[in-house]
């Protein structure tokens, strides 16, 4: 299972990624909505863990854009 973690607080992001990887998940991580958009457009994910309050493009804005483009990847909002 391939996951994308989008969290702007580096320490929290590192903890989440480390735990998910220890459970056997394939994980990519980034720290902004703009970077997340690039990851999502370039890779197919089984789920996205998405922080709501991100610098630049917010998590809600990113989710709206994903859905507008027909991307139905499950998203868990943090």
C-alpha contacts under 8 A as a table, 3 or more apart, distances in Angstrom:
res1	aa1	res2	aa2	distance
1	X	25	X	5.61
1	X	26	X	6.06
1	X	45	X	7.79
1	X	46	X	6.08
2	X	25	X	6.27
2	X	26	X	4.66
2	X	27	X	5.86
2	X	28	X	7.90
2	X	44	X	7.81
2	X	45	X	5.18
2	X	46	X	5.40
2	X	47	X	7.09
3	X	25	X	7.09
3	X	26	X	6.13
3	X	27	X	4.86
3	X	28	X	6.36
3	X	45	X	5.54
3	X	46	X	5.91
3	X	47	X	5.19
3	X	48	X	5.71
3	X	49	X	7.47
4	X	27	X	5.77
4	X	28	X	4.88
4	X	29	X	5.60
4	X	30	X	7.88
4	X	45	X	6.72
4	X	47	X	6.64
4	X	48	X	4.75
4	X	49	X	6.15
5	X	13	X	7.17
5	X	16	X	7.83
5	X	17	X	7.17
5	X	27	X	7.17
5	X	28	X	6.28
5	X	29	X	4.64
5	X	30	X	6.52
5	X	48	X	6.02
5	X	49	X	4.80
5	X	50	X	6.22
6	X	13	X	7.51
6	X	29	X	5.83
6	X	30	X	5.15
6	X	31	X	5.57
6	X	32	X	6.71
6	X	33	X	7.48
6	X	36	X	6.54
6	X	48	X	7.52
6	X	49	X	6.09
6	X	50	X	4.89
6	X	51	X	5.91
7	X	10	X	7.11
7	X	12	X	7.35
7	X	13	X	5.46
7	X	29	X	7.71
7	X	30	X	6.62
7	X	31	X	5.08
7	X	32	X	7.10
7	X	50	X	6.62
7	X	51	X	5.28
7	X	54	X	7.24
8	X	13	X	7.19
8	X	30	X	7.54
8	X	31	X	4.25
8	X	32	X	6.17
8	X	51	X	7.58
8	X	54	X	6.08
8	X	55	X	7.41
9	X	12	X	5.52
9	X	13	X	6.09
9	X	31	X	7.39
10	X	13	X	5.01
10	X	14	X	6.05
10	X	31	X	7.47
11	X	14	X	5.17
11	X	15	X	6.34
12	X	15	X	5.16
12	X	16	X	6.26
13	X	16	X	5.23
13	X	17	X	6.09
13	X	29	X	7.45
14	X	17	X	5.17
14	X	18	X	5.97
15	X	18	X	5.18
15	X	19	X	6.19
16	X	19	X	5.30
16	X	20	X	6.17
17	X	20	X	5.21
17	X	21	X	6.06
17	X	27	X	6.54
17	X	28	X	7.87
17	X	29	X	7.28
18	X	21	X	5.24
18	X	22	X	6.15
19	X	22	X	5.09
19	X	23	X	6.42
20	X	23	X	5.13
20	X	24	X	6.62
20	X	25	X	5.59
20	X	26	X	7.83
20	X	27	X	7.19
21	X	24	X	5.05
21	X	25	X	5.00
21	X	26	X	6.33
21	X	27	X	6.58
22	X	25	X	7.43
30	X	35	X	6.27
30	X	36	X	6.18
31	X	35	X	7.00
31	X	36	X	7.56
31	X	54	X	7.65
32	X	35	X	5.33
32	X	36	X	6.16
32	X	54	X	5.85
32	X	55	X	6.00
32	X	56	X	6.96
32	X	57	X	7.16
33	X	36	X	4.96
33	X	37	X	6.15
33	X	54	X	6.40
33	X	55	X	7.17
33	X	56	X	6.56
33	X	57	X	4.77
33	X	58	X	5.95
33	X	59	X	6.38
33	X	62	X	6.25
34	X	37	X	5.17
34	X	38	X	6.66
34	X	56	X	7.24
34	X	57	X	6.20
35	X	38	X	5.18
35	X	39	X	6.41
36	X	39	X	5.02
36	X	40	X	6.03
37	X	40	X	5.11
37	X	41	X	6.06
37	X	62	X	7.11
38	X	41	X	5.20
38	X	42	X	6.16
39	X	42	X	5.19
39	X	43	X	5.89
40	X	43	X	5.46
40	X	44	X	6.65
40	X	45	X	7.30
41	X	44	X	7.80
45	X	48	X	6.99
45	X	73	X	6.91
46	X	73	X	6.34
46	X	74	X	6.99
47	X	73	X	5.74
47	X	74	X	4.88
47	X	75	X	5.70
47	X	76	X	7.62
48	X	73	X	7.22
48	X	74	X	6.41
48	X	75	X	4.75
48	X	76	X	6.23
49	X	75	X	5.91
49	X	76	X	4.84
49	X	77	X	6.06
49	X	78	X	6.80
50	X	59	X	6.04
50	X	75	X	6.72
50	X	76	X	6.01
50	X	77	X	4.87
50	X	78	X	5.71
51	X	54	X	6.46
51	X	59	X	5.63
51	X	77	X	5.73
51	X	78	X	4.56
52	X	58	X	6.01
52	X	59	X	4.17
52	X	60	X	5.88
52	X	77	X	6.22
52	X	78	X	6.10
53	X	58	X	5.52
53	X	59	X	6.09
54	X	57	X	6.48
54	X	58	X	4.82
54	X	59	X	6.19
55	X	58	X	6.54
57	X	61	X	6.07
57	X	62	X	6.53
58	X	61	X	5.06
58	X	62	X	6.19
59	X	62	X	5.06
59	X	63	X	6.11
59	X	77	X	7.74
60	X	63	X	5.07
60	X	64	X	6.15
61	X	64	X	5.14
61	X	65	X	6.23
62	X	65	X	5.11
62	X	66	X	6.14
63	X	66	X	5.02
63	X	67	X	6.24
63	X	75	X	7.89
64	X	67	X	5.25
64	X	68	X	6.08
65	X	68	X	5.01
65	X	69	X	6.28
66	X	69	X	5.30
66	X	70	X	6.48
66	X	71	X	5.08
66	X	72	X	7.40
67	X	70	X	4.94
67	X	71	X	5.17
67	X	72	X	6.23
68	X	71	X	7.41
